[in-house]
Amino acid sequence: MSQATGLAGLLGLPGVEFDTVEREDDGSWTAHVTSVPGRRAGCPGCGRAADRAKERTAHSVKHLALVPVRVTWHKARFWCGNDGCATVSFAEAGPVAGAGAGVSAAARTVMGHLVGDWLVPVSRVAAAAGVSWHTAHDAFDGVAAEAGICLTDAKTSAEAEAQPRPGPDADGEPGAGGATGPGRDGPGVLPPVGVLGIDDHRRGKPLYHRDPASRAWVADADRWQTVFVDAAGGHGLLGQVDGRTKTDVTSWLVGQDPAWRAAVDYVTIDMSTVYKSAVAGSGLLPNARLVVDVFHVIQLANKTVGDVRRRVTYARRGRRGRAGDLEYTIKNPLRRGQERLSKTARHKLLCALADLGDAGRQIGAAWRAKELLRDLVKLSPNQTGLAATRDQVATALQAFFDFAATTGASVPEIQTLAETISTWPAEIARAVLTGHSNAAAEGVNRLVKPSLSASRETPQQR
């Protein structure tokens, strides 16, 4: 096997060999490969092997290769010509790796981006690269440091929380110790945030201890946490506090700089009246407008369809649904968007609803109500690439309410859905118009649990 063929095989390109490699103006690389000598192609029409070539053609494809490789760098050692230097001889270092390094510089960068950008667990990156967990995590720390991101160790954060915080000075400002208020998880001033995301996070089963005096059970910690994230700017997790009450949220907001709070334009939440009250009723975010994450709107609509299907199943059969029940066979098509249904699936769904009679009418009404809400959400610039007008949003929202008041009037679940949506019309419309969502907070939630697991000593909370 030639070196050109071996290199192509190493990078996951069998049947070809490397010719040249070029660096493009944008910094990307282009590898030019040719078929290995003696490889014959068969005609796609009849299958006969071709015996003569017509011409050369170029076919460009995207390629990605993550291949663990052991690199042996055959380098030179040099004598130091300075008689006054304590170093007699030395080996060259870089650009492949530093002196004494066990991992190449390029591999550290790739491992750091896999953890930080692709959210691959550190343990999996370490196992794939054949290095220890600490080596992979140090690579992540290095990439984060180069990007100017300050990482806080979970244990260090827990110890810092236990230390007394400097109180405010006579002018009401934080003391010289740099206190950032209750609930802050990192030192320093928060970066400016235009869209603040607030979400709750359940971290495990609650733990209790018995009070020796009263003999009553006392909770050691709240099972819920509230997380604060930058929902649009990319700064990630800003802070987290125990509990999910109005007091918990406002206590964190009070600890932030008034100028920082005034710069927040939007706050994204799920349909939580507690968070709504904390943001709109406290006055701590004077310029912020509430946005309801539209994912939770559609999630609630899908739940409504499922509730109707389960209710009519129990009314017809006196039990829960089973795989052989007609209404159970359309469970998955009911969850899909109607534009994503194939012609066969749509025909199956409509025929099943017709065969179910009045039960099918109720399920179909709930499905139609869900699709009307999806029509509203599909106006978002995240899906169309164009900004929706207020008239378009108002028309789509009114179409849902009109349907709920007429066709869906006899279905109690649709009425409940309409009542919930009517509580948040401005916030939902604002989400569709701006395209803001709470996706960043939901993504951060999966990273909060490992942090808590590492910082707590009790295995039950892990």
MIDREN-270199 format. One record per residue (C-alpha): x negated, y, z. Coordinates in steps of 0.001 Angstrom, whole numbers, plus 500000, padded with zeros to 6 digits. Each point is the difference from the previous one (the first is absolute). Example, Ala and Ser with C-alpha at 12.3 -4.5 7.8 and 13.67 -1.06 7.14 Angstrom:
REM residues 2
      c1      c2      c3
  487700  495500  507800
  498630  503440  499340
This chain:
REM residues 462
      c1      c2      c3
  500000  500000  500000
  498617  503405  499005
  499820  502902  502425
  502625  501923  497993
  502425  497062  500195
  499274  499415  503692
  500661  503648  500851
  503320  499892  498168
  500989  496840  501871
  499032  501607  503314
  502369  502873  499327
  502852  497691  499022
  499682  500284  496207
  499579  496445  498666
  499352  499353  496316
  498152  503262  499356
  496539  501429  500588
  498872  503531  500833
  498678  502210  497234
  499714  503543  501418
  501335  501995  502944
  500840  503713  499749
  500812  502690  502575
  502930  502148  498883
  500348  503757  500568
  502576  499453  502767
  497599  497779  501954
  501615  496685  499033
  498142  497102  498415
  500637  498302  496667
  498526  496568  499340
  499711  498833  496394
  500218  496217  499662
  499980  497602  497081
  501223  496450  499644
  497401  497337  500799
  498276  498585  496913
  501687  496959  498521
  503426  500748  501411
  502654  499354  497359
  503477  501486  500044
  503151  498189  498961
  502699  501524  497802
  503020  501002  502159
  502314  498974  497168
  498851  496469  499117
  497286  499303  502565
  497262  499302  497418
  496498  501029  501070
  498634  502942  497991
  496771  499345  498076
  499135  503547  498894
  500295  503442  501626
  501774  502888  498332
  498802  503025  501984
  499185  501307  503471
  502692  501649  502140
  499963  501570  503469
  502488  499169  502755
  499754  502113  503177
  501500  498653  503251
  499888  501043  503643
  498018  497656  502226
  499432  499750  503727
  497530  497646  501645
  499424  499576  503737
  497354  497290  500159
  497860  499300  503079
  496400  499677  498820
  496713  499358  501781
  497487  502472  498568
  496258  499318  500330
  498099  503206  499401
  496424  499299  498898
  498354  503228  501048
  496511  501236  500727
  498189  500899  503183
  497798  503058  499963
  496973  501176  501927
  500359  503331  501724
  497178  502227  498821
  500229  502322  503001
  497246  499055  502443
  501727  501867  502788
  503306  498130  499600
  500793  497119  502375
  501724  498106  497182
  497446  497912  498135
  502287  498494  497351
  503667  500119  499158
  502548  498532  497604
  502074  502124  497707
  503594  500687  501079
  503092  500990  498047
  501908  500334  497792
  501117  496382  500439
  499732  499943  503797
  498274  501736  502876
  496978  498595  501787
  500958  496882  501952
  503608  500116  498810
  501885  496725  499641
  502719  501422  497724
  499556  502100  496878
  501121  503612  500002
  502486  499318  497204
  501518  497076  501921
  500480  502187  503076
  501826  502571  497906
  502275  497371  498445
  500770  498425  503382
  500796  503400  501483
  502421  500865  497190
  501672  496587  500221
  500796  500627  503660
  500763  503705  499807
  501683  500410  496610
  501428  496553  499261
  500855  499218  503663
  498412  496550  499848
  499408  498688  503558
  496397  500283  501144
  499877  496277  500782
  500950  499076  496429
  497475  502389  498494
  497292  498591  502265
  500887  496410  499131
  500029  500711  496250
  496668  501802  500073
  498382  497490  502359
  499131  502593  502655
  501014  500489  503619
  503092  501927  501048
  497882  502799  501471
  498050  500415  496763
  503209  500394  497986
  501446  502411  502549
  496781  502049  500053
  500310  500271  496210
  503523  501370  500443
  498711  502497  502582
  497339  501137  497551
  502437  500581  497149
  502354  501867  502337
  497139  502195  501241
  498991  500876  496437
  503616  501014  499308
  500065  502192  503106
  502506  497801  501845
  499551  499762  503771
  500729  496523  501365
  500887  499482  503652
  499236  496681  501651
  503046  498500  501693
  498134  499311  503254
  498518  503474  500053
  503459  501489  499429
  501457  497991  502865
  497216  501132  502343
  500429  503601  498876
  503714  499860  500749
  499207  498933  503546
  497775  503035  500587
  501578  503206  501349
  500593  502595  497334
  498841  503582  500530
  502944  502218  500711
  500889  503215  498176
  498221  503189  500879
  501617  503184  501168
  501188  500862  496496
  501742  496662  499579
  497449  498756  497479
  498222  496629  500260
  496942  500030  502226
  496440  499915  498849
  499974  496238  500249
  501954  499820  496744
  503212  498446  501357
  502482  499483  497239
  503115  499356  502055
  501818  496847  501087
  500005  497046  497654
  497182  501092  497698
  497779  497110  498910
  496980  501780  498652
  497828  502973  500883
  500024  503284  498173
  502624  502008  498170
  502541  498280  497772
  499677  500644  496272
  502713  502182  498454
  503049  497937  499108
  502848  501049  497728
  502091  496827  500336
  500060  498348  503424
  501245  496407  500232
  501482  498673  503250
  500864  496336  500495
  500404  497489  502805
  497885  496889  500447
  500676  496937  502117
  496813  498609  501462
  501080  496797  501738
  501873  498631  502973
  500287  502223  503086
  498055  499158  503142
  501301  500544  503526
  498674  499843  503530
  501861  499782  503281
  499777  503066  502198
  498718  498837  503408
  502139  502517  501878
  503364  499803  498247
  499516  496480  498576
  501458  501292  496743
  498578  499215  496586
  498213  502997  498467
  498980  500283  496347
  496252  500381  499466
  500321  501563  496548
  502640  500810  497428
  500236  497433  497220
  500536  502802  497489
  497625  502639  498729
  500503  503065  497845
  497387  500662  497318
  499295  503299  498259
  498417  499913  496538
  499151  502299  497135
  502712  498882  497577
  498591  501747  496923
  496450  501269  500533
  498128  496747  500548
  498722  500675  503532
  501741  496878  501317
  500756  499507  503682
  500052  503236  501987
  501102  498665  503378
  502137  497497  501858
  501851  500088  503310
  501787  497454  502163
  503793  499932  499619
  502388  501255  497356
  502134  502507  501891
  500412  503705  499328
  497744  500775  502952
  497246  497750  498614
  500058  501782  496637
  500178  503531  501379
  497195  499321  502500
  497656  499214  497104
  501144  503009  497988
  499542  502346  502979
  496351  498957  500168
  499296  501183  496456
  498938  503469  498957
  502976  502325  499253
  498425  501031  496703
  499716  496326  499005
  503649  499389  500858
  501090  503064  498047
  498226  498711  496881
  502097  496805  499872
  502567  500406  497199
  501715  496591  500096
  500429  497174  502489
  500827  496543  498633
  501885  497554  502236
  502304  497048  499712
  503652  500517  500962
  499184  500496  503682
  502123  502534  501864
  497377  500068  502773
  497276  501202  497652
  502440  502386  498341
  500779  501573  503355
  496309  500204  500917
  499113  501815  496769
  503066  502155  499367
  501040  500667  503590
  496691  500722  501687
  498899  502961  497886
  496411  498778  500115
  499849  499707  496197
  501613  503302  498997
  499477  499696  496247
  500494  496254  499592
  502936  498486  498139
  501073  496430  500561
  499714  497347  497291
  501551  496530  500323
  498002  497210  498398
  502135  498725  497112
  498631  496478  500471
  502033  499761  503189
  503070  501279  498142
  499825  497159  497483
  499081  497547  502740
  503180  500985  501832
  502023  499636  496790
  498607  496493  499415
  500834  499126  503600
  503560  501149  499364
  500316  497626  497037
  498690  497141  502131
  502384  500847  502850
  503004  499906  497662
  498901  496708  498459
  499540  498373  503410
  503332  501296  501295
  502056  498722  497074
  498148  496675  500123
  500946  499483  503628
  503583  501088  499286
  500300  497492  497126
  498161  497063  501515
  499873  500567  503743
  496220  499598  500048
  496798  501528  498743
  499104  499798  496331
  498281  496975  498550
  497960  499471  496877
  502904  498426  498133
  502447  502861  500657
  500781  502142  496974
  499454  503270  501861
  496663  498708  501297
  498717  499227  496503
  500172  503693  499054
  498162  501242  503102
  496807  500842  498152
  501608  501627  496914
  501971  502256  502354
  496732  501296  501453
  498430  500802  496653
  500576  503193  498100
  502532  499560  497240
  497532  501175  497352
  497603  497238  501086
  502541  497224  499520
  499593  497875  496922
  503003  499468  497756
  500455  496503  501430
  499712  501168  503622
  502482  502817  499453
  502465  497619  498370
  499621  497573  502927
  500579  502788  502516
  503100  501440  498344
  501554  496577  499443
  499423  499016  503639
  501587  503218  501242
  503020  499402  497774
  500382  496390  501204
  499897  501073  503661
  503167  502064  499711
  500524  502602  502728
  496740  498973  501673
  498207  500656  496725
  501717  503383  499724
  498646  501045  503396
  496492  498719  499283
  500039  501671  496597
  501129  503294  501537
  497109  499912  502472
  497603  499160  497168
  501323  502916  497958
  499614  502352  502981
  496406  498885  500347
  499347  500622  496306
  501478  503513  500251
  497503  500789  502750
  497234  498548  497827
  501125  502306  497185
  499468  502875  502425
  496531  498813  501024
  498988  499414  496370
  500139  503776  499486
  496869  500359  502152
  496925  501352  498178
  498118  496953  501302
  502014  497901  497542
  500762  502375  497142
  496902  502182  500024
  502322  503008  499738
  501469  502225  502681
  503719  499459  500560
  502398  502929  500271
  502220  500619  503000
  503078  499563  497785
  498841  496530  498920
  499409  498931  503594
  503315  501457  501178
  501882  498276  497174
  498427  496612  500736
  500686  500345  503720
  503597  501036  499399
  500512  497012  497681
  499107  497697  502893
  502368  501744  502411
  502832  499963  497425
  499550  496271  499483
  499913  499363  503762
  503225  501976  500427
  501891  498171  497222
  498848  496545  498917
  498034  499370  503187
  502642  501351  502374
  501190  496488  500940
  496511  498671  500766
  498967  500943  503570
  496290  499551  499364
  500104  502522  497150
  501733  502478  502276
  497283  499542  502604
  497340  500522  497337
  501716  503156  498751
  500257  501379  503531
  496284  499438  500525
  499063  501631  496686
  502306  502945  500770
  497931  500632  503137
  496843  500542  497922
  501076  501554  496657
  497566  502941  500048
  497056  497880  501150
  500637  497340  497343
  500421  502605  497265
  496764  501652  501090
  498193  496668  499747
  501233  499505  496444
  499114  503546  498981
  496487  500023  501490
  499030  496346  499618
  498652  499899  503565
  500311  496727  501909
  498840  498282  503163
  497948  497415  498107
  496753  501231  501574
  501396  499454  503509
  501192  496509  499110
  496560  499192  498610
  498248  501294  503117
  502210  497811  502186
  498218  496873  498785
  496692  501507  501119
  501221  501081  503440
  500575  496492  501336
  496354  498830  499618
  498869  503200  501726
  502296  499342  502939
  498988  496348  500116
  496340  500943  500269
  500561  502643  502673
  502169  497953  502348
  498687  497322  502331
  503160  497960  500424
  500354  497167  497448
  503805  500276  500116
  499839  503422  498369
  497752  498593  497237
